[in-house]
Amino acid sequence: SRKEYRYALEVGERLYHLYRGREDTSAEDWAGFCNDLAVLFNEVGRQTGQSGSQYLARSAELYEESLQTYRNTEDSRSWVNRFRIVFVGHKLADVYYETHRFKEAETLFLEVLDHAQNLARLLPSDLEKYVALTANSLANLYHVTGRHSEAEELYVKSAKIYRHMAITNPDAYESSVALVCNNYAILLQSTQRPRKAETMYKDALRIRRRLAAINPAEHELDLAATCKALAGLYHTIQRYTDAEALYQEALRIYGSYMEQDPIHCQKQGCIACTELAGLYIDIYCVNSAAGLLSDVILGYQKLSRLTGEDFMGKIKTIQTTQQALHRKMKTMEGKEQELAYAIRISHGMLAEDVTVFDTGLGKNYFYLYNIYRDSGRVKEAAETREAMARDAVSAYRRLAATEAPRRGNRFANVWLTSFRPEAAEAPRYGIRFADAAYYLGDLLTKDEKTYEEGISLYREAVQAYRSNRDDLNDISLKRYATACYEAAVSALMKESYEDAEQLFTESYSAFGKVKDMNPDARAVSMMMACYHLG
């Protein structure tokens, strides 16, 4: 508890003044004691937010004393002592970085990196991790100070070392691989490289999901951080549904750890809620956005009580947003009518010009669907979603037949990028048709009256995926496998055993190729396919 930490600090300071300068205390023992006390001050400083700056300052003083003591020992050039300099020096540089003493941090990180690289030549298996650790930390510093090319070089170096070490010792180093991938992704996103950033985020997400499934207490908060970061990227590139799901996952995790780490979880939860509210505003879910912003104000008020920090600036900004949102709510009925009229006009043009779906119709369907969903009009939302999917199937079926060149403004494919995340990068209309047919099939098979039509669409999707199987990404592979499975179950019910066997076999094969999938979910899917094959 915080009270126990404060008591430990008092005892530590008494011991510091009692033993400082005594001749019967060896230099190594004194340096080790200063380091241990610095760790304690550092931990309290990180826990107490802005009010912890005094603790971080004291932590830096103690690390400096420990480091200087190691440097002044008679065997300062021995590999053991140089390792101690690496160990303490890195922690001191971290405190400099946290307290924005960037020049001192850089100087010390560079010294530590040089020592670590020299030591790694002697004991590569034991000391390469310190090269990777320091490279990642220095890259973070270069990123925040705008030296992006130097930061990228160091992230790549750190990731390469950690990945190599994770091959032989995954339990020890996979979490470090995820950390560097996440940090590198943030850099890539900030330098306008969303595709590469997504790849790095997904690498981090895949590792952190697996680790969190094994040890939730150790890794779930890291998973939440990656979910929130990737959600921000997806929001930026208009993959709204994916962003929403990841924000909600992050908020669920922060909520579940509020008692164990209230300051961190409250602060990160407020940030995630604010970003999700911004997403809802962009897609016309104004009621949902208003509710979240009210939660954020309460969250910052609670955070102020926990830390003693002043969050009135943030609260006033949110209140200004709320006022603008209330004005927007009054215009929603007019916006709804405007979207419905635009949809009717574009739908009438679809028979002659299929590209209107990309250039406006899909976007308008998506926004109208969200207005209905946000206001609790379930029937209208369902009808709009089905109409959108039917028009998408119609448009992409014809475009796939001719492989016409893609047209569209920055809103092109907004419905697909929201309901089918892979569509933003799908290179062929055939894949986009398969995704649309899969989505409509998924909707229709939930209703007994339209079940057969849904199965027919699944079969069309399977055929289209087969024709483009070399270009399928993970999400399209999952949809391909699921479409095969559902079509196979239908064939089995009709006693078309040969057809069912082929489709179950395809489903099993496709599920086995999916990389970015929860291992348990993949195992269950493959077992189900095997069961029916048996």
N, C-alpha and C positions, 0 to 999 in steps of 0.2 A: 504494500500500500504506500501512498504518498507519505504518510506519517512515518512509516518504518524507514523509507528512503531518507527523510530529513534527519531522523535520529542517527542513521548510519553516517551521514555526512558530518554531523556534529562530532561523533566519535572519531571519525577519520581526521578531521581538522585538529582535534586535540592531540592525536598520535603524531600528526605531521609536525606540530610545534614542539612536541616532547622529544622526538628523535632526530630532528633536523640538526645536522652538524656534529652529531655525536661520533666520537672516534671508533666506538665499538660497533658501528653500523657500516657494513661494506658498501662500496659504490653500487654493486649489482643489486643488493637488497634494497637500497634506498631508491634506485631507479625503478625497480619493480613495484615498490610501494606507491611511488608517485603515479606510476601508470595505472595501478588498480584504483587509486582514489580518483584519478582523472576520468576513468571509465564510469564511475559512480556519478560524478558531477555531470558528465555528458548525458547519461541516461535520464537524470532528473531534468536537465535542461531541455531535452527533446520532448519529454512528457508534458512539460508545463507551458509550451507554446511561447508567445512573445515574452511573457513574464519570466521565462527561463534563461534570458540572455546573460544574466549575472552568473548563472551556473555554467553556461558554455564558456564564458570568459575565464572563470576559475579553472575549468577543465583544460583550456588551452595553456594556462600558466603551468599546470602540473605536468601536462604532456611535454611542454618545452623543457621543464626541469629534468624530467626523465630522459628525454632525448639528449640533452647536453651532458648529462652524467654518463650515458653510454659512450658518447663521443670522446669524453675526456679520460676514459679508462685506459690503462696501459696496453691492453690488447685490443684497442679500438679497431684494428684492421683485421682481426680474426674473423672467420666466416660466421662464428656464433654471434659475435657482437654486431657484425654487419646485418645479420638477420634481425637482431633486436632493433637496430636502427630502422630497418624496413618496417617492422611491425608497429613500433611506436610512431615513427615518422608518418606513416599512412594515416593513422588515427588523428594525429595533430593536423595534417593537411585537410582531412575531412572537416574538422572543426573550423579551420580557417575558411573553407568553402561554405559551410553552413552559416557563418557569420559575415559572409561577403568580403572577406579579406583575400580577394582573388589573386593578387600578385604574390603574396606570401604562399598561398596554397599552390600556385603553379610552380614556384621555385622548389618547394619541398616535394611535390609530386614528381618532378623531374629528377631530383636527387634520389628519391626512393625507387623510381623506375630503373635508374641506372644501376643502383645496388642490386635490385631484384634480378635484373637481366644477367649481371655478372655472377650472382649466386646460382642462378638457374643453370648456368653452364657446368657448375660443379655437381648440383643435385637436381637435375631437371624434373624428376618425378615428384619431388617434394616442394619445389620452390617456383615452378612455372605458374602456379595459381596466383602468386603474388604479383607476377608480371601482368597477368590478365586482370587482376583486381585493380591494380594501379592504373593500367591503361584505360579501363572503363571509367574510373574516377576522374582522370585527367580529361578524358573525352567529354564527360559531363560538364566540366569547367569550361572547356573550349566551346561547347555548344552554347552555354548561357552567355558567354562573352562574344559570341558572333564569329568564332573562328571555325566555321563549319567543315572545311576540307580537312583540317587537322583532326577535328573530332571524329569525322567519318573514318579516317585512317586508323585511329586508335580503337574505335568500336569494332572494326573488322578484325584487327589484330587480337583483341580480347576475345571475341566470339570464336575465332579460329582455335585459340588455345583451349578455351573451355570445352568446345565441341570435341576436340581431340581427347581431352582428359575424361569427358563423359562417356566415351566409348568403353573404357575399361572400368570406370567407377561412376555409373550413372547416378547412384543414390547421393553421392557427394557433390556432383557438379551440374546436374541437369537444371537445378534451380538457378545456378549462376548463368547458364546458357540463356534461360528465359529472361533473366534480368537484363543482360546485355542486348538481347533481341528487342526487348521492350524499349530500352533507352535509345537504341539505334533507330527504331521505328518512329519515335518522337522526333528525332532529328530529320528523318526523311520526310515526315509529314510537314514539318515546319519549313522545309526547303522545296515544297510543292512537288513531291514525288509520291503520290498516293498509292500507286500500284505496288511499288517496292515496299512502302510503309506497311501496307496491308499484309504482304507476305511475312514481314518480320513480326508484326503483331500476332498473326495467326500461328507462327512458330512458338511465340511466347505463350499464347493462349492454350495451345495444344499441350505443352509441357505442364503448365500450371494447372490445367484441368486434371491431368493425370496425377500430379503430386497432391492436389487438394482432395482427390478421391481417396488417397491412401492416408494422408495426414491433414485433415481440414484445419485444425488449430494452427498449424505451422504455415500453411500455404494459401488459405482461402482469401485473406486480405490482399495478397499479391495478385491472385486471380481477379479480384474486384478491380484493382488498379488497371489491369490490362483490359478488362471488359469496358471500363469507363473510357480509356484512351481510344480503343478501337471504335467504340460507339461515337466518339467525337469525330473520327475520320469518316465513318459512314454517314453521319449527319452532313458533313461538309460536301460529300459527293452524292448526296440525295438518295442514299440507300436507307430510307427512313425506317422501314419495319425492322431491319437488322439492327439499326442504332437503338430503336426503342427497346428491343428485347435485351440488348446488352446493358443498357442503362438500368433496366429493371432488375437484371441479375446482379449488377453491382450494388444497387440499393438494398436488395434482399440480404446480401452478404454483410454490408455495413450495419444493417439493422440487427442482424443476428449476433454481432460482436460488440454491440454498443456498451454492454456492461463491462466486458474485458478491457476495451480500449476506447473509452468514451470520447476523448478529445479528437483522436485521429478519425474515428468513424463518424462523429458528428460533423467534423469539418469536411471530410470527403463526401459524406452524404449530402450536405448542403450544396456542394459544387455540382454533384451529379444531378440533384433535383433541379437546380437552376438550368443546367444544360438540357435536361429532358424537357423542361418547360419551354425552353427556346425552340426545341424541335416541334413540340405540340403547336406552338404559335405558327410555325412555318407551314404546318399541314392542316391548319384550321381546327384543331382540337382545343378550342379556347377554354372550355370549361375545365378540362383536365389540366391545362396550363395554370389556370387561376388557382386551383386546389393545391398544386405543387408549390406555387410561389408563396402561398400562405404557410405551408409547411416549412419552407426555407426560412421565413422570418422567425418562426418559432424556434427553428434549429439554431439560428445565429444568436437569438436571445439566450438559449440554453448554453451555448458555447461561451458566451460572454460571462455567464455565471461560473462556468467551469474554469476558465483561464484568466479572467480579469481583463481580457483584451476588449477594446472598443470596436464593435462591429456596426456602429450606427451608419457609417458611410455605405456599407454594403446593403443594410436594411433600407436606407432611403432610396438607393438605386432600384431595389426590387419594388418598393412602393410606387416609384415612378412608372415602372413597367406595368404594374397592376392597374394603374390609372389608364394607361394607354390601352391595356387589354379590355377594360370595361367599356371603353369607347368603341373598340373593335367589335365587341359582342353585340352592340346595338345595330351594327351593319350586317350581321351574319345572315339575316333573312334575305336581304338584297343580294348578298354574295351567292347564296344557295340558288336563287332564281336565275342569276347570271350564269352560273355553272350549268344548270339544267338546260338553259336555252342554248348555250354553246355546244353541249353534248348532242342535243337534237340536230343542230345544223351539221356538225362534223359527222355524226352517224349517217345522215342522209348522203354525205359525200363519199362514204367509205366504199360503196360499190364501184365507184369510178376511180377513186384515188386512195389506194390502201395506205399510202404514206401519211395520211392525216392522223392515223393512230399515234405514230411517233411524234408528230409535230404539234399535238395539242389534245387530241381526244383522250389518250391514256392519262395524261396529267389531270385533265378536268374530271374524269371518272374518279381518280384517286382522291382528289380534294373533296368531291361531293360525298364520297364514301366516308371520309373522315368526319365531315360535318354531321352526317347521320349517326355514325358510331359514337361520337362525342356527346351527342344530345340524347342518347339512349333509344334511338329509333331503329330498333333491331331489324325489323322487317324491311324498311327502306334501305338500310345498309346492306343486307343480304342480297336484295334485288339488284342494287347498284354494282356490287362485287361480281355477281354472276353475269350481268350485262357487259361489264368491263372485260371479264374473261372470255366471253363469247366473241366479242369484237376483236380481242387480241388473237384468238385462234383463227378467226376468219382472215385477219390481215396478214398474220405471219405464215399461214398456210399458203397463201398466194405468193407472198414474197419469197418463201423458201423454194417454191416451184421454179422461180426465175432467178433466184439469188440476185435480186436488184440491189444496187448500191444503197448504203444507208443514208438516210436524210434525217435532219432534225436539228433543232437548236439545243440550248443547254438543258432544256426540259425533256429532251427526247428519251423515250423509254423509262419515264419516271415511274410508271406503274410496275414495269418489270423489275427495275432496280430496287423497288420497295418490297414487292411480294416475292420476287425471285432474285436474290442477291447476285447470282452468277451472271445475270443477263447483261450487266454493265460491261463485262469483258468477253461475252460470247462472240466469237469471230464470224459465226455463220447464222443466217436466218433459220436454217434447219434446226439449230439448237434452240433458238428463241421460240420457234414454233413448238418444239418438243416440250419446253418449259411451260408454255401457255396451255398446251393440251393436257399436260400433267396437272396443272393447277385447276383447270376446269373439271377434269376427271375426278380430282380429289373432292371438289365441291359437290358434284352430282352423285357420286357413289354414297354419300351420306344420307340420301333420300331414296327410299324404296321405289318411288315413282320414276326416278331418273337414273336408277342404278345401272341399267343396261347401257344407256347413253354414256355414262361415266366410264364404264369398262371399255366401250368402243374407243373413247378418247385416250384411255390408258394405252390401248393397243397401238393407236396412231403415234403416241409419244414414244413407245418402245421402238417402233419402226424408224422414227426419226433419230432417236438416240443411236440405234445400230448403225445408221448411215454416217453418223458423225462421231463414232466412239473414240477416235484418236484425238478429238479436240475437247473431250469432256473434262471439266474440272471436278473437284470433289463433290460440290453440291449437286451438279447435274448427274454425277455418278450415283449419288444416293437416290435421286429422283428416278433414274433409270432402273435401279435395283428395286425400288418400291413399286414402280409401275409394272415391272415384270412379275413381282410377287402377287400383286392384286389381280392382274390378268390371269395368272396361273391358278389362283384360288377359284376364280370364276370358271376357268376351264375344267378344274377338278370337279366342281359342283355339277357341271354338265356332262361329266364322265368322258371328257376329251383328254384321255390320259397322256397320250403322246405329246399333245400340245402343252399340257400342264408340266410334264417333265422337262421339256425344253425351256420353258419360261422359268421354272424353279432353278434350273441349272444356271441360266443367265443371271438370275437374281443373286444366287450364291456367289458367282464369279464377280459381279459388279460390287457387291458389299465388301468383298475381300480386297478390292483395289482402293477403297476409300481411305485416305490417310487422315484427314481432319474429321475424325468421328470418335465419339466416346467409345473406348474399347468394350465396355459392357454392352452398350447399345448395339455395336457391330456384332458382338458374339451372339446376342439374342436373335438378331435378324438372320444371321447365318444359320443358327440352330433351327429356327423356324423353317427356313428353306430346306435344310437337311431333313427335318422331320417329314415334310411333305414329300420330298424325294424318296425317303425310305418307305 
